[in-house]
Amino acid sequence: MLMAGKRLAVFSIREGKGGSIWVRAGSAFVNKDGSLNVLLDVLPLDGKLHVREAAEKRDTAAGSRFGGGESSLETGVGGHS
């Protein structure tokens, strides 16, 4: 369950030659009524966005920032991280 004040990460996911490419598009914040405020730094060309709980920042050289064995590349953009 999402709690009020929780910060979420917003991504645009594109398919590349080597797999999925995750581009950070902005952040979202959960309101008291469960709705979301979404702050975008970029707009995806295909209009699709993926919203997920924000992960703790860690060294991305060791692999995916999100754990769980995902083989995606995440690129940070903007000031909402």
C-alpha distances in whole Angstrom, upper triangle without the diagonal:
4,6,10,12,10,13,13,16,17,20,23,24,27,30,32,35,34,30,27,27,24,25,23,23,21,18,15,13,11,12,12,12,9,12,13,16,18,21,23,26,27,27,27,30,28,26,23,20,17,14,12,11,14,16,18,22,24,28,27,31,30,27,24,22,19,20,20,23,22,26,25,27,25,27,26,27,27,26,22,21
4,7,9,7,9,9,13,15,18,21,22,26,28,31,34,33,29,26,26,22,23,20,20,18,14,11,10,7,9,10,10,7,10,10,13,14,17,20,23,24,24,25,28,27,24,21,18,15,12,10,9,12,14,17,20,23,26,26,30,29,27,23,21,18,20,20,23,22,26,24,25,23,24,23,24,23,22,18,18
4,6,6,9,11,14,17,20,23,25,29,31,34,37,36,32,29,28,25,25,22,22,19,15,12,9,6,8,8,9,7,10,11,13,15,18,21,23,25,26,27,30,29,26,24,21,18,15,13,11,13,15,17,20,23,27,27,31,30,29,25,22,20,22,23,26,25,28,27,28,25,26,24,25,24,22,18,18
4,6,9,11,15,17,20,24,26,30,33,35,38,37,34,30,29,26,25,22,21,18,14,11,8,5,5,5,8,7,9,9,11,14,16,19,22,24,25,26,30,29,26,24,21,19,15,15,13,14,17,18,21,25,28,28,32,32,30,27,24,22,24,25,29,27,30,28,29,26,26,24,24,23,21,17,17
4,6,10,13,15,19,23,25,29,32,34,37,36,33,29,28,24,23,20,19,16,12,10,6,5,6,8,11,10,11,10,10,12,14,17,20,22,24,25,29,29,26,24,20,19,15,14,12,12,15,16,19,22,26,26,30,30,29,25,22,21,23,25,28,27,29,27,27,24,24,21,21,20,17,14,14
4,7,10,13,16,20,22,26,29,31,34,33,30,26,25,21,21,17,17,14,10,8,6,6,8,10,12,10,11,10,11,12,14,16,19,21,22,23,27,27,24,22,18,16,12,11,8,9,12,13,16,19,23,23,27,27,25,22,19,17,20,21,24,23,26,24,24,21,21,19,19,18,17,13,12
4,7,10,13,17,19,23,26,28,31,30,27,23,22,18,17,14,14,11,7,6,5,7,10,13,15,12,12,10,10,10,11,13,15,18,19,20,24,24,21,19,16,14,10,9,7,6,10,11,13,17,20,20,24,24,23,19,16,15,18,20,23,21,23,21,21,17,18,15,16,15,13,9,9
4,7,10,14,16,19,22,24,28,26,23,20,19,15,14,11,11,9,6,5,6,8,12,15,16,13,12,9,10,9,10,12,14,16,17,17,21,21,18,16,12,10,7,6,5,5,9,11,13,16,19,19,23,23,21,17,14,13,16,18,20,18,20,18,18,15,16,14,14,14,13,10,9
4,7,10,12,16,19,21,24,23,20,17,15,11,10,7,8,6,5,6,9,11,15,18,19,16,15,12,12,9,10,10,12,13,14,15,18,18,16,14,10,8,6,5,6,5,8,11,12,15,17,16,20,20,18,15,12,11,15,17,18,16,18,15,14,11,12,10,11,12,12,9,8
4,7,10,13,17,19,22,22,19,15,13,10,9,6,5,5,5,7,10,13,16,19,20,17,15,11,11,8,9,8,10,10,11,11,15,15,12,10,7,6,5,7,9,9,11,14,15,18,20,18,21,22,20,16,14,13,17,18,19,16,18,15,14,11,12,11,10,11,12,10,10
4,6,10,13,15,19,18,15,12,10,6,5,5,5,7,9,10,14,16,20,23,23,20,18,15,15,11,11,9,10,9,10,9,12,12,11,9,6,5,6,8,11,11,13,16,15,18,19,16,20,21,18,14,13,13,16,17,18,14,15,12,11,9,9,9,10,12,14,12,12
4,7,10,12,16,16,14,10,8,6,5,7,6,9,12,13,17,19,22,26,26,22,20,17,17,13,13,11,11,9,8,6,9,9,8,6,5,6,9,11,14,14,16,19,19,20,21,18,21,22,19,16,15,15,18,19,19,15,15,12,11,10,10,11,11,13,16,15,15
4,7,9,13,13,10,6,6,5,6,9,10,13,15,16,20,22,25,28,28,25,23,20,20,17,17,14,15,12,12,9,11,10,10,8,7,7,11,12,15,16,17,20,19,20,21,18,20,21,17,14,15,14,17,17,17,13,12,9,9,9,11,13,14,16,19,18,17
4,6,10,11,8,6,5,7,8,11,12,16,18,20,23,25,29,32,32,28,26,23,23,20,20,17,16,14,13,9,10,9,11,9,10,11,14,16,19,19,20,23,22,23,22,19,21,22,18,16,17,17,19,19,18,14,13,10,10,11,12,14,15,18,21,21,20
4,7,8,6,5,6,9,11,14,16,19,21,23,27,28,32,35,34,31,29,27,27,23,23,20,20,17,16,13,13,11,14,12,13,14,17,18,22,22,22,25,24,24,23,20,21,22,18,16,18,18,20,19,18,14,12,10,11,12,14,17,18,21,25,24,23
4,5,5,6,6,10,12,16,17,21,23,25,29,31,34,38,37,34,32,29,29,26,25,22,21,19,18,15,14,14,17,16,16,17,20,21,24,23,23,25,24,24,23,19,19,21,17,16,18,19,20,21,18,15,12,10,10,13,14,17,18,22,25,25,24
4,6,8,9,13,15,19,21,24,27,29,33,35,38,41,41,37,36,33,33,30,29,26,25,22,22,18,18,17,21,19,20,20,23,24,27,26,26,28,26,26,24,20,20,21,18,18,20,21,22,22,19,16,13,12,12,15,16,20,22,25,28,28,27
4,7,9,12,15,18,21,24,26,28,32,34,37,40,40,37,35,33,33,29,29,26,25,23,23,20,20,19,22,20,20,20,23,23,25,24,23,25,24,23,21,17,17,18,15,14,17,18,19,19,16,13,10,9,10,13,15,19,21,25,28,28,26
4,7,10,13,16,19,22,24,25,29,30,34,37,37,33,32,29,30,27,27,24,23,21,21,18,18,17,19,17,17,16,19,19,22,22,21,23,22,22,21,17,17,18,14,13,16,16,17,16,14,11,8,7,9,12,14,18,20,23,26,26,24
4,6,10,13,15,18,20,22,25,27,30,33,33,30,28,26,26,23,23,20,20,18,17,14,15,14,16,14,14,13,16,16,19,18,18,21,20,20,20,16,17,18,14,12,14,14,15,15,13,10,8,5,7,9,12,15,17,20,23,22,21
4,6,10,12,15,18,20,23,26,29,32,32,29,27,25,24,21,20,18,17,15,15,12,14,14,15,13,13,12,15,15,18,17,17,19,18,18,18,14,16,17,13,11,13,13,15,16,15,11,9,6,5,7,8,12,13,17,20,19,18
4,7,9,12,14,16,20,22,25,29,29,26,24,21,21,18,17,15,14,13,13,11,14,14,14,12,10,9,12,12,14,13,14,16,15,16,16,13,15,16,13,10,11,11,14,15,14,11,10,6,5,4,6,9,11,14,17,16,14
4,6,9,12,15,18,21,24,28,28,25,23,20,19,16,14,12,11,9,10,9,12,13,13,12,10,10,12,13,15,14,14,17,15,17,17,14,17,18,16,13,12,13,17,18,18,14,14,10,8,5,5,7,7,11,14,13,12
4,6,8,12,15,18,21,25,26,23,21,17,16,13,11,9,8,8,10,10,14,15,14,12,10,10,10,11,13,11,12,14,13,15,16,14,17,19,16,14,12,13,16,18,19,16,16,12,10,7,6,5,5,8,10,10,9
4,7,10,14,17,20,23,24,21,19,15,14,10,8,6,6,5,7,8,11,13,11,11,8,9,10,12,14,13,15,17,16,19,20,18,21,23,20,17,16,16,20,21,22,19,19,15,13,10,9,8,7,8,10,9,10
4,7,10,14,17,20,21,19,16,13,11,7,6,4,5,7,9,11,15,16,14,13,10,10,9,11,12,11,14,16,15,18,20,19,22,24,21,18,16,16,20,22,23,20,21,17,16,12,11,9,7,7,8,6,7
4,7,10,13,17,18,15,14,10,8,6,5,7,9,11,12,14,18,18,16,15,11,11,8,9,10,9,12,14,14,18,20,19,23,24,22,19,16,16,19,21,23,20,22,19,18,14,14,11,10,9,9,6,7
4,7,10,13,14,12,10,6,5,4,6,8,11,13,14,16,19,19,16,15,11,11,8,9,9,9,13,15,17,20,23,22,26,27,24,21,18,17,21,22,24,22,23,21,20,17,17,15,14,13,12,9,10
4,6,10,11,10,8,6,5,7,8,12,14,17,18,19,23,23,20,18,15,14,10,11,10,10,14,16,18,21,24,24,28,28,26,23,20,19,22,23,26,24,26,24,23,20,20,18,17,16,14,10,12
4,7,8,6,6,5,7,9,12,15,18,20,20,22,25,25,21,20,16,15,11,12,11,12,16,18,20,24,27,26,30,30,28,25,22,20,23,24,27,25,28,25,25,22,23,21,21,19,18,14,15
4,5,5,5,6,7,11,13,17,20,22,22,24,27,27,23,22,19,18,15,15,14,16,19,21,23,27,30,30,34,34,32,29,26,24,27,28,31,29,31,29,29,26,26,24,23,22,20,16,18
4,6,7,9,11,14,17,21,24,26,26,28,31,30,27,25,22,21,18,18,17,18,21,23,26,29,33,33,37,36,35,31,28,26,29,29,33,31,34,32,32,29,30,27,27,25,23,20,21
4,6,9,11,15,18,21,24,26,26,27,30,29,26,24,22,21,18,18,18,20,23,25,28,31,35,34,38,38,36,32,30,27,30,30,33,31,34,32,33,30,31,29,28,27,25,22,23
4,7,10,13,16,19,22,24,24,25,28,26,23,21,19,17,14,14,14,17,20,22,25,28,32,31,35,35,32,29,26,24,26,26,29,28,31,29,29,27,28,26,26,25,23,20,21
4,7,10,13,16,20,21,20,22,25,24,20,19,16,16,13,14,14,17,20,23,25,29,32,31,35,35,32,29,26,24,27,27,30,28,30,28,28,26,26,24,24,23,22,18,20
4,6,10,12,16,17,17,19,22,21,18,16,14,13,10,12,12,14,18,20,22,26,29,28,32,32,29,26,23,22,25,25,28,26,28,25,25,22,23,21,20,19,18,15,16
4,7,10,13,15,16,18,21,21,17,17,14,14,12,13,14,15,18,21,22,26,28,27,31,32,30,26,24,22,26,27,29,27,28,26,25,22,22,19,18,16,15,12,14
4,6,10,12,12,14,17,18,14,14,11,11,9,12,13,13,17,19,20,24,26,25,29,30,27,24,21,20,24,25,27,24,26,23,22,19,18,16,15,13,13,10,13
4,7,9,11,13,17,18,15,15,12,13,11,14,15,14,17,19,19,23,25,24,27,29,27,24,21,21,24,26,28,25,26,23,21,18,17,14,12,10,10,8,11
4,6,7,10,13,15,12,12,10,12,11,14,16,15,18,20,19,23,24,23,26,28,25,22,20,20,24,26,27,24,24,21,19,16,14,12,10,9,10,9,11
4,7,10,13,15,14,14,12,14,14,16,18,16,18,20,19,22,23,21,24,27,25,22,20,21,24,26,27,24,24,20,18,15,13,10,7,6,8,8,11
4,7,9,12,11,12,11,13,14,17,19,17,20,22,21,23,24,22,25,27,24,22,20,21,25,26,26,23,23,19,17,14,12,11,8,8,11,12,13
4,6,9,7,9,9,12,14,17,20,19,22,24,23,26,26,24,27,29,26,23,22,22,26,27,27,23,23,20,18,16,14,14,12,12,15,15,16
4,5,5,6,7,11,13,16,19,19,21,24,23,25,26,23,26,27,24,21,21,21,24,25,25,21,21,17,16,15,14,14,13,14,17,17,18
4,6,8,10,14,16,20,23,23,25,28,27,29,29,26,28,30,27,24,24,24,27,28,27,23,22,19,18,17,16,17,16,17,21,20,21
4,6,9,12,15,19,22,23,25,28,27,29,30,26,29,30,27,24,24,23,26,26,26,22,21,18,18,18,18,19,18,20,23,22,23
4,7,10,13,17,20,21,23,26,26,29,30,27,29,31,27,24,24,23,26,26,26,23,23,19,19,18,18,19,17,18,21,20,21
4,7,10,13,17,18,20,24,24,26,27,24,27,28,25,21,21,20,23,23,23,19,20,17,17,16,16,17,17,18,21,19,19
4,7,10,13,14,17,20,21,23,24,22,25,26,22,19,18,17,20,20,21,18,18,15,16,14,14,15,14,16,18,16,16
4,7,10,12,14,18,18,21,22,20,23,23,20,16,15,14,17,17,18,15,16,13,14,12,14,14,15,16,18,15,15
4,7,9,12,15,17,19,22,20,23,23,20,17,15,13,16,17,18,16,18,15,16,13,15,14,15,16,17,13,13
4,6,9,12,14,17,19,18,21,21,18,15,13,10,13,14,16,14,16,14,15,13,15,15,16,17,17,14,13
4,6,10,12,15,18,17,21,20,18,15,12,10,12,14,16,15,18,16,17,14,16,15,17,17,17,13,12
4,7,9,12,15,15,18,18,16,13,10,9,12,14,16,15,17,15,15,12,14,12,14,15,14,11,8
4,6,9,12,12,16,15,13,11,7,6,9,12,14,13,15,14,14,12,13,12,15,16,16,13,10
4,6,10,11,15,14,14,12,8,8,10,13,16,15,17,16,16,13,15,13,16,17,16,14,10
4,7,8,12,12,12,11,7,9,11,15,16,16,17,15,14,12,12,11,14,15,14,13,9
4,6,9,9,10,9,6,9,10,14,15,15,16,15,14,12,13,13,16,18,17,17,13
4,6,6,8,9,7,11,11,15,15,15,15,15,13,12,13,13,16,19,19,19,15
4,5,5,6,6,9,10,14,13,12,12,11,9,9,10,11,15,18,18,18,15
4,6,8,9,12,13,15,14,14,13,12,11,11,12,14,18,20,22,22,18
4,7,9,11,10,13,11,12,12,12,12,13,15,16,20,23,24,24,20
4,6,9,8,10,8,9,8,9,9,10,13,15,19,22,23,22,19
4,5,6,8,7,6,6,6,7,8,11,13,16,19,21,20,16
4,6,9,10,9,10,9,9,8,10,11,15,17,18,17,13
4,7,8,7,10,9,10,9,12,13,16,19,19,17,14
4,5,6,9,10,12,12,15,16,20,22,23,21,18
4,6,9,11,14,14,18,19,23,25,26,24,21
4,6,9,12,13,17,19,23,25,27,25,22
4,6,9,11,14,17,20,23,24,23,20
4,7,10,13,16,19,23,25,24,21
4,6,10,13,16,19,21,21,18
4,7,10,13,17,19,19,16
4,7,10,13,15,15,12
4,7,10,13,13,11
4,7,9,10,8
4,7,8,8
4,6,7
4,6
4
